[in-house]
Amino acid sequence: MKIRITYLGRRYQHAEVLPEQLNLADGATIADAVDEVNALLHDTTLPGSCLVTVSGEHVGSVDRFTDRALREGEELVLIAPVAGG
């Protein structure tokens, strides 16, 4: 199954190593997708405060989200925290 992935916010350079789509097994969950993204980042991981949305629905942060099965074509959006003023 393929899902789209978008990474926004601080550490935007991570987006350069992430593909536009993830190929996951049928029945894969949000946790599986987050694990796959972390594996692709090699020397780092997503910050725990990074927000997670799936197809426009906010499901929590990397440290704490409501897990569920993903469907073909859904979009996983990861929004890293941004600070400043």
Biopython code that builds the backbone (N, CA, C, O; Angstrom):
import numpy as np
from Bio.PDB.StructureBuilder import StructureBuilder

atoms = [
    (1, "MET", "N", (0.854, -1.158, 0.000)),
    (1, "MET", "CA", (0.000, 0.000, 0.000)),
    (1, "MET", "C", (0.904, 1.225, 0.000)),
    (1, "MET", "O", (1.962, 1.230, 0.630)),
    (2, "LYS", "N", (0.475, 2.269, -0.717)),
    (2, "LYS", "CA", (1.243, 3.510, -0.778)),
    (2, "LYS", "C", (0.485, 4.609, -0.060)),
    (2, "LYS", "O", (-0.726, 4.762, -0.220)),
    (3, "ILE", "N", (1.230, 5.380, 0.742)),
    (3, "ILE", "CA", (0.672, 6.576, 1.371)),
    (3, "ILE", "C", (1.595, 7.740, 1.047)),
    (3, "ILE", "O", (2.803, 7.560, 0.889)),
    (4, "ARG", "N", (1.030, 8.916, 0.950)),
    (4, "ARG", "CA", (1.828, 10.125, 0.716)),
    (4, "ARG", "C", (2.380, 10.606, 2.046)),
    (4, "ARG", "O", (1.777, 10.385, 3.097)),
    (5, "ILE", "N", (3.532, 11.265, 1.994)),
    (5, "ILE", "CA", (4.134, 11.791, 3.218)),
    (5, "ILE", "C", (4.592, 13.225, 2.989)),
    (5, "ILE", "O", (5.181, 13.547, 1.957)),
    (6, "THR", "N", (4.311, 14.079, 3.970)),
    (6, "THR", "CA", (4.729, 15.473, 3.936)),
    (6, "THR", "C", (5.343, 15.800, 5.291)),
    (6, "THR", "O", (4.805, 15.430, 6.335)),
    (7, "TYR", "N", (6.481, 16.500, 5.261)),
    (7, "TYR", "CA", (7.167, 16.891, 6.488)),
    (7, "TYR", "C", (7.315, 18.406, 6.478)),
    (7, "TYR", "O", (7.856, 18.976, 5.529)),
    (8, "LEU", "N", (6.834, 19.061, 7.536)),
    (8, "LEU", "CA", (6.851, 20.520, 7.612)),
    (8, "LEU", "C", (7.481, 20.986, 8.926)),
    (8, "LEU", "O", (7.541, 20.234, 9.898)),
    (9, "GLY", "N", (7.947, 22.235, 8.939)),
    (9, "GLY", "CA", (8.425, 22.837, 10.177)),
    (9, "GLY", "C", (9.923, 22.751, 10.351)),
    (9, "GLY", "O", (10.680, 22.575, 9.396)),
    (10, "ARG", "N", (10.326, 22.881, 11.605)),
    (10, "ARG", "CA", (11.747, 22.833, 11.961)),
    (10, "ARG", "C", (12.354, 21.522, 11.462)),
    (10, "ARG", "O", (11.674, 20.505, 11.329)),
    (11, "ARG", "N", (13.621, 21.583, 11.199)),
    (11, "ARG", "CA", (14.358, 20.428, 10.665)),
    (11, "ARG", "C", (13.833, 20.031, 9.291)),
    (11, "ARG", "O", (13.811, 18.852, 8.940)),
    (12, "TYR", "N", (13.414, 21.021, 8.525)),
    (12, "TYR", "CA", (12.868, 20.761, 7.201)),
    (12, "TYR", "C", (13.849, 20.009, 6.310)),
    (12, "TYR", "O", (13.442, 19.394, 5.324)),
    (13, "GLN", "N", (15.128, 20.052, 6.644)),
    (13, "GLN", "CA", (16.119, 19.340, 5.841)),
    (13, "GLN", "C", (15.857, 17.835, 5.844)),
    (13, "GLN", "O", (16.305, 17.126, 4.942)),
    (14, "HIS", "N", (15.134, 17.341, 6.854)),
    (14, "HIS", "CA", (14.773, 15.918, 6.863)),
    (14, "HIS", "C", (13.937, 15.562, 5.644)),
    (14, "HIS", "O", (14.012, 14.441, 5.139)),
    (15, "ALA", "N", (13.156, 16.499, 5.181)),
    (15, "ALA", "CA", (12.282, 16.236, 4.042)),
    (15, "ALA", "C", (13.084, 15.853, 2.806)),
    (15, "ALA", "O", (12.578, 15.152, 1.930)),
    (16, "GLU", "N", (14.316, 16.303, 2.730)),
    (16, "GLU", "CA", (15.151, 15.991, 1.573)),
    (16, "GLU", "C", (15.452, 14.503, 1.454)),
    (16, "GLU", "O", (15.643, 14.008, 0.343)),
    (17, "VAL", "N", (15.501, 13.774, 2.573)),
    (17, "VAL", "CA", (15.815, 12.348, 2.517)),
    (17, "VAL", "C", (14.566, 11.477, 2.521)),
    (17, "VAL", "O", (14.651, 10.259, 2.367)),
    (18, "LEU", "N", (13.407, 12.104, 2.699)),
    (18, "LEU", "CA", (12.172, 11.331, 2.734)),
    (18, "LEU", "C", (11.537, 11.265, 1.354)),
    (18, "LEU", "O", (11.511, 12.262, 0.632)),
    (19, "PRO", "N", (11.031, 10.105, 0.986)),
    (19, "PRO", "CA", (10.351, 9.995, -0.306)),
    (19, "PRO", "C", (8.993, 10.687, -0.254)),
    (19, "PRO", "O", (8.501, 11.012, 0.826)),
    (20, "GLU", "N", (8.396, 10.910, -1.404)),
    (20, "GLU", "CA", (7.057, 11.492, -1.449)),
    (20, "GLU", "C", (6.000, 10.478, -1.024)),
    (20, "GLU", "O", (4.913, 10.851, -0.581)),
    (21, "GLN", "N", (6.324, 9.201, -1.162)),
    (21, "GLN", "CA", (5.401, 8.140, -0.773)),
    (21, "GLN", "C", (6.145, 7.074, 0.020)),
    (21, "GLN", "O", (7.335, 6.834, -0.185)),
    (22, "LEU", "N", (5.419, 6.449, 0.919)),
    (22, "LEU", "CA", (5.937, 5.275, 1.617)),
    (22, "LEU", "C", (5.209, 4.056, 1.080)),
    (22, "LEU", "O", (3.999, 4.093, 0.858)),
    (23, "ASN", "N", (5.940, 2.991, 0.874)),
    (23, "ASN", "CA", (5.349, 1.714, 0.510)),
    (23, "ASN", "C", (5.276, 0.868, 1.770)),
    (23, "ASN", "O", (6.301, 0.458, 2.313)),
    (24, "LEU", "N", (4.075, 0.614, 2.225)),
    (24, "LEU", "CA", (3.859, -0.135, 3.454)),
    (24, "LEU", "C", (3.052, -1.391, 3.164)),
    (24, "LEU", "O", (2.355, -1.477, 2.153)),
    (25, "ALA", "N", (3.154, -2.351, 4.052)),
    (25, "ALA", "CA", (2.375, -3.578, 3.912)),
    (25, "ALA", "C", (0.889, -3.275, 4.106)),
    (25, "ALA", "O", (0.529, -2.357, 4.843)),
    (26, "ASP", "N", (0.047, -4.036, 3.455)),
    (26, "ASP", "CA", (-1.391, -3.900, 3.687)),
    (26, "ASP", "C", (-1.670, -4.084, 5.169)),
    (26, "ASP", "O", (-1.107, -4.974, 5.807)),
    (27, "GLY", "N", (-2.533, -3.247, 5.714)),
    (27, "GLY", "CA", (-2.848, -3.323, 7.136)),
    (27, "GLY", "C", (-1.890, -2.557, 8.026)),
    (27, "GLY", "O", (-2.011, -2.595, 9.251)),
    (28, "ALA", "N", (-0.921, -1.848, 7.410)),
    (28, "ALA", "CA", (0.037, -1.069, 8.194)),
    (28, "ALA", "C", (-0.688, 0.030, 8.957)),
    (28, "ALA", "O", (-1.744, 0.507, 8.541)),
    (29, "THR", "N", (-0.102, 0.418, 10.078)),
    (29, "THR", "CA", (-0.696, 1.421, 10.950)),
    (29, "THR", "C", (0.115, 2.716, 10.901)),
    (29, "THR", "O", (1.172, 2.789, 10.274)),
    (30, "ILE", "N", (-0.410, 3.730, 11.580)),
    (30, "ILE", "CA", (0.315, 4.989, 11.705)),
    (30, "ILE", "C", (1.668, 4.729, 12.377)),
    (30, "ILE", "O", (2.684, 5.285, 11.959)),
    (31, "ALA", "N", (1.683, 3.901, 13.399)),
    (31, "ALA", "CA", (2.942, 3.570, 14.092)),
    (31, "ALA", "C", (3.942, 2.947, 13.130)),
    (31, "ALA", "O", (5.134, 3.250, 13.198)),
    (32, "ASP", "N", (3.479, 2.088, 12.241)),
    (32, "ASP", "CA", (4.376, 1.491, 11.246)),
    (32, "ASP", "C", (4.965, 2.565, 10.342)),
    (32, "ASP", "O", (6.151, 2.522, 10.016)),
    (33, "ALA", "N", (4.145, 3.525, 9.937)),
    (33, "ALA", "CA", (4.615, 4.603, 9.065)),
    (33, "ALA", "C", (5.639, 5.480, 9.786)),
    (33, "ALA", "O", (6.665, 5.838, 9.207)),
    (34, "VAL", "N", (5.365, 5.829, 11.049)),
    (34, "VAL", "CA", (6.309, 6.640, 11.825)),
    (34, "VAL", "C", (7.623, 5.883, 12.002)),
    (34, "VAL", "O", (8.694, 6.480, 11.891)),
    (35, "ASP", "N", (7.559, 4.601, 12.271)),
    (35, "ASP", "CA", (8.771, 3.786, 12.395)),
    (35, "ASP", "C", (9.562, 3.789, 11.089)),
    (35, "ASP", "O", (10.790, 3.880, 11.101)),
    (36, "GLU", "N", (8.860, 3.690, 9.971)),
    (36, "GLU", "CA", (9.520, 3.695, 8.660)),
    (36, "GLU", "C", (10.204, 5.035, 8.403)),
    (36, "GLU", "O", (11.329, 5.071, 7.904)),
    (37, "VAL", "N", (9.542, 6.123, 8.736)),
    (37, "VAL", "CA", (10.150, 7.447, 8.571)),
    (37, "VAL", "C", (11.408, 7.549, 9.431)),
    (37, "VAL", "O", (12.447, 8.003, 8.953)),
    (38, "ASN", "N", (11.326, 7.135, 10.680)),
    (38, "ASN", "CA", (12.504, 7.174, 11.548)),
    (38, "ASN", "C", (13.649, 6.336, 10.982)),
    (38, "ASN", "O", (14.809, 6.736, 11.080)),
    (39, "ALA", "N", (13.344, 5.193, 10.399)),
    (39, "ALA", "CA", (14.374, 4.349, 9.798)),
    (39, "ALA", "C", (15.029, 5.055, 8.609)),
    (39, "ALA", "O", (16.231, 4.909, 8.389)),
    (40, "LEU", "N", (14.252, 5.813, 7.848)),
    (40, "LEU", "CA", (14.792, 6.530, 6.692)),
    (40, "LEU", "C", (15.684, 7.704, 7.099)),
    (40, "LEU", "O", (16.536, 8.131, 6.319)),
    (41, "LEU", "N", (15.497, 8.226, 8.308)),
    (41, "LEU", "CA", (16.288, 9.367, 8.776)),
    (41, "LEU", "C", (17.691, 8.968, 9.224)),
    (41, "LEU", "O", (18.525, 9.837, 9.479)),
    (42, "HIS", "N", (17.959, 7.684, 9.322)),
    (42, "HIS", "CA", (19.273, 7.120, 9.639)),
    (42, "HIS", "C", (19.863, 7.585, 10.966)),
    (42, "HIS", "O", (19.787, 6.854, 11.954)),
    (43, "ASP", "N", (20.448, 8.780, 11.015)),
    (43, "ASP", "CA", (21.215, 9.199, 12.191)),
    (43, "ASP", "C", (20.412, 10.024, 13.194)),
    (43, "ASP", "O", (20.984, 10.557, 14.144)),
    (44, "THR", "N", (19.116, 10.137, 13.002)),
    (44, "THR", "CA", (18.277, 10.908, 13.908)),
    (44, "THR", "C", (16.870, 10.320, 13.907)),
    (44, "THR", "O", (16.590, 9.376, 13.168)),
    (45, "THR", "N", (16.003, 10.866, 14.717)),
    (45, "THR", "CA", (14.600, 10.445, 14.721)),
    (45, "THR", "C", (13.717, 11.682, 14.767)),
    (45, "THR", "O", (14.181, 12.784, 15.061)),
    (46, "LEU", "N", (12.463, 11.488, 14.478)),
    (46, "LEU", "CA", (11.509, 12.587, 14.575)),
    (46, "LEU", "C", (11.426, 13.061, 16.021)),
    (46, "LEU", "O", (11.451, 12.236, 16.935)),
    (47, "PRO", "N", (11.327, 14.375, 16.251)),
    (47, "PRO", "CA", (11.154, 14.834, 17.628)),
    (47, "PRO", "C", (9.807, 14.357, 18.170)),
    (47, "PRO", "O", (8.818, 14.295, 17.440)),
    (48, "GLY", "N", (9.784, 14.027, 19.439)),
    (48, "GLY", "CA", (8.561, 13.521, 20.061)),
    (48, "GLY", "C", (7.408, 14.491, 20.004)),
    (48, "GLY", "O", (6.248, 14.078, 20.028)),
    (49, "SER", "N", (7.708, 15.787, 19.930)),
    (49, "SER", "CA", (6.658, 16.800, 19.883)),
    (49, "SER", "C", (6.154, 17.065, 18.466)),
    (49, "SER", "O", (5.284, 17.911, 18.264)),
    (50, "CYS", "N", (6.689, 16.356, 17.502)),
    (50, "CYS", "CA", (6.262, 16.487, 16.112)),
    (50, "CYS", "C", (4.794, 16.061, 16.006)),
    (50, "CYS", "O", (4.437, 14.958, 16.421)),
    (51, "LEU", "N", (3.948, 16.927, 15.454)),
    (51, "LEU", "CA", (2.525, 16.613, 15.308)),
    (51, "LEU", "C", (2.306, 15.645, 14.154)),
    (51, "LEU", "O", (3.043, 15.654, 13.168)),
    (52, "VAL", "N", (1.287, 14.816, 14.292)),
    (52, "VAL", "CA", (0.969, 13.810, 13.285)),
    (52, "VAL", "C", (-0.476, 14.010, 12.839)),
    (52, "VAL", "O", (-1.392, 14.047, 13.661)),
    (53, "THR", "N", (-0.665, 14.138, 11.531)),
    (53, "THR", "CA", (-2.009, 14.156, 10.978)),
    (53, "THR", "C", (-2.096, 13.112, 9.879)),
    (53, "THR", "O", (-1.111, 12.816, 9.202)),
    (54, "VAL", "N", (-3.266, 12.569, 9.719)),
    (54, "VAL", "CA", (-3.506, 11.601, 8.657)),
    (54, "VAL", "C", (-4.741, 12.064, 7.901)),
    (54, "VAL", "O", (-5.838, 12.149, 8.453)),
    (55, "SER", "N", (-4.534, 12.360, 6.624)),
    (55, "SER", "CA", (-5.617, 12.821, 5.756)),
    (55, "SER", "C", (-6.426, 13.939, 6.401)),
    (55, "SER", "O", (-7.657, 13.925, 6.380)),
    (56, "GLY", "N", (-5.714, 14.912, 6.975)),
    (56, "GLY", "CA", (-6.337, 16.089, 7.553)),
    (56, "GLY", "C", (-6.821, 15.942, 8.979)),
    (56, "GLY", "O", (-7.322, 16.908, 9.556)),
    (57, "GLU", "N", (-6.688, 14.773, 9.563)),
    (57, "GLU", "CA", (-7.134, 14.540, 10.945)),
    (57, "GLU", "C", (-5.932, 14.513, 11.889)),
    (57, "GLU", "O", (-5.032, 13.688, 11.732)),
    (58, "HIS", "N", (-5.921, 15.421, 12.875)),
    (58, "HIS", "CA", (-4.848, 15.442, 13.860)),
    (58, "HIS", "C", (-5.011, 14.226, 14.773)),
    (58, "HIS", "O", (-6.068, 14.040, 15.376)),
    (59, "VAL", "N", (-3.965, 13.396, 14.875)),
    (59, "VAL", "CA", (-4.051, 12.183, 15.697)),
    (59, "VAL", "C", (-3.142, 12.232, 16.917)),
    (59, "VAL", "O", (-3.148, 11.299, 17.720)),
    (60, "GLY", "N", (-2.355, 13.305, 17.077)),
    (60, "GLY", "CA", (-1.486, 13.428, 18.248)),
    (60, "GLY", "C", (-0.090, 13.862, 17.844)),
    (60, "GLY", "O", (0.107, 14.511, 16.817)),
    (61, "SER", "N", (0.872, 13.491, 18.674)),
    (61, "SER", "CA", (2.282, 13.776, 18.394)),
    (61, "SER", "C", (3.031, 12.449, 18.270)),
    (61, "SER", "O", (2.492, 11.391, 18.596)),
    (62, "VAL", "N", (4.258, 12.514, 17.802)),
    (62, "VAL", "CA", (5.047, 11.289, 17.624)),
    (62, "VAL", "C", (5.133, 10.501, 18.931)),
    (62, "VAL", "O", (5.078, 9.271, 18.919)),
    (63, "ASP", "N", (5.267, 11.204, 20.057)),
    (63, "ASP", "CA", (5.335, 10.526, 21.358)),
    (63, "ASP", "C", (4.018, 9.903, 21.790)),
    (63, "ASP", "O", (4.000, 8.931, 22.545)),
    (64, "ARG", "N", (2.912, 10.468, 21.305)),
    (64, "ARG", "CA", (1.611, 10.015, 21.808)),
    (64, "ARG", "C", (0.519, 10.302, 20.782)),
    (64, "ARG", "O", (0.051, 11.434, 20.658)),
    (65, "PHE", "N", (0.124, 9.277, 20.058)),
    (65, "PHE", "CA", (-0.920, 9.457, 19.048)),
    (65, "PHE", "C", (-1.885, 8.275, 19.074)),
    (65, "PHE", "O", (-1.585, 7.200, 19.593)),
    (66, "THR", "N", (-3.040, 8.519, 18.498)),
    (66, "THR", "CA", (-4.050, 7.470, 18.370)),
    (66, "THR", "C", (-3.717, 6.656, 17.128)),
    (66, "THR", "O", (-3.810, 7.157, 16.007)),
    (67, "ASP", "N", (-3.336, 5.426, 17.326)),
    (67, "ASP", "CA", (-2.928, 4.573, 16.216)),
    (67, "ASP", "C", (-4.157, 3.966, 15.537)),
    (67, "ASP", "O", (-5.171, 3.694, 16.180)),
    (68, "ARG", "N", (-4.043, 3.765, 14.252)),
    (68, "ARG", "CA", (-5.084, 3.081, 13.494)),
    (68, "ARG", "C", (-4.481, 2.593, 12.191)),
    (68, "ARG", "O", (-3.387, 3.006, 11.806)),
    (69, "ALA", "N", (-5.200, 1.714, 11.519)),
    (69, "ALA", "CA", (-4.744, 1.211, 10.225)),
    (69, "ALA", "C", (-4.829, 2.329, 9.189)),
    (69, "ALA", "O", (-5.730, 3.167, 9.228)),
    (70, "LEU", "N", (-3.889, 2.323, 8.280)),
    (70, "LEU", "CA", (-3.874, 3.281, 7.179)),
    (70, "LEU", "C", (-4.534, 2.653, 5.951)),
    (70, "LEU", "O", (-4.631, 1.432, 5.829)),
    (71, "ARG", "N", (-4.983, 3.526, 5.048)),
    (71, "ARG", "CA", (-5.590, 3.064, 3.802)),
    (71, "ARG", "C", (-4.775, 3.586, 2.618)),
    (71, "ARG", "O", (-4.144, 4.640, 2.703)),
    (72, "GLU", "N", (-4.796, 2.865, 1.556)),
    (72, "GLU", "CA", (-4.117, 3.246, 0.321)),
    (72, "GLU", "C", (-4.429, 4.702, -0.027)),
    (72, "GLU", "O", (-5.588, 5.116, -0.020)),
    (73, "GLY", "N", (-3.380, 5.475, -0.331)),
    (73, "GLY", "CA", (-3.545, 6.840, -0.801)),
    (73, "GLY", "C", (-3.704, 7.899, 0.277)),
    (73, "GLY", "O", (-3.776, 9.087, -0.040)),
    (74, "GLU", "N", (-3.761, 7.497, 1.556)),
    (74, "GLU", "CA", (-3.876, 8.503, 2.609)),
    (74, "GLU", "C", (-2.589, 9.326, 2.664)),
    (74, "GLU", "O", (-1.553, 8.928, 2.131)),
    (75, "GLU", "N", (-2.683, 10.486, 3.323)),
    (75, "GLU", "CA", (-1.521, 11.352, 3.471)),
    (75, "GLU", "C", (-1.139, 11.476, 4.933)),
    (75, "GLU", "O", (-1.962, 11.842, 5.772)),
    (76, "LEU", "N", (0.110, 11.170, 5.230)),
    (76, "LEU", "CA", (0.678, 11.341, 6.565)),
    (76, "LEU", "C", (1.454, 12.664, 6.550)),
    (76, "LEU", "O", (2.389, 12.839, 5.769)),
    (77, "VAL", "N", (1.049, 13.585, 7.423)),
    (77, "VAL", "CA", (1.733, 14.875, 7.526)),
    (77, "VAL", "C", (2.382, 14.948, 8.889)),
    (77, "VAL", "O", (1.728, 14.744, 9.912)),
    (78, "LEU", "N", (3.673, 15.241, 8.901)),
    (78, "LEU", "CA", (4.444, 15.382, 10.134)),
    (78, "LEU", "C", (4.827, 16.847, 10.254)),
    (78, "LEU", "O", (5.459, 17.403, 9.355)),
    (79, "ILE", "N", (4.448, 17.474, 11.359)),
    (79, "ILE", "CA", (4.695, 18.905, 11.533)),
    (79, "ILE", "C", (5.602, 19.090, 12.745)),
    (79, "ILE", "O", (5.165, 18.987, 13.891)),
    (80, "ALA", "N", (6.869, 19.363, 12.466)),
    (80, "ALA", "CA", (7.833, 19.559, 13.552)),
    (80, "ALA", "C", (7.548, 20.884, 14.241)),
    (80, "ALA", "O", (7.096, 21.830, 13.597)),
    (81, "PRO", "N", (7.809, 20.964, 15.550)),
    (81, "PRO", "CA", (7.539, 22.198, 16.278)),
    (81, "PRO", "C", (8.369, 23.359, 15.754)),
    (81, "PRO", "O", (9.521, 23.194, 15.351)),
    (82, "VAL", "N", (7.762, 24.523, 15.770)),
    (82, "VAL", "CA", (8.423, 25.740, 15.328)),
    (82, "VAL", "C", (8.370, 26.743, 16.457)),
    (82, "VAL", "O", (7.319, 26.925, 17.073)),
    (83, "ALA", "N", (9.483, 27.400, 16.742)),
    (83, "ALA", "CA", (9.519, 28.402, 17.813)),
    (83, "ALA", "C", (10.095, 29.691, 17.263)),
    (83, "ALA", "O", (10.734, 29.698, 16.211)),
    (84, "GLY", "N", (9.878, 30.732, 17.944)),
    (84, "GLY", "CA", (10.455, 31.998, 17.527)),
    (84, "GLY", "C", (9.456, 33.122, 17.708)),
    (84, "GLY", "O", (8.347, 32.922, 18.203)),
    (85, "GLY", "N", (9.861, 34.274, 17.307)),
    (85, "GLY", "CA", (8.937, 35.385, 17.472)),
    (85, "GLY", "C", (9.357, 36.593, 16.698)),
    (85, "GLY", "O", (8.675, 37.618, 16.735)),
]
sb = StructureBuilder()
sb.init_structure("model")
sb.init_model(0)
sb.init_chain("A")
sb.init_seg("    ")
for serial, (resi, resn, name, xyz) in enumerate(atoms, 1):
    if name == "N":
        sb.init_residue(resn, " ", resi, " ")
    sb.init_atom(name, np.array(xyz, "f"), 0.0, 1.0, " ", f" {name:<3s}", serial, name[0])
structure = sb.get_structure()
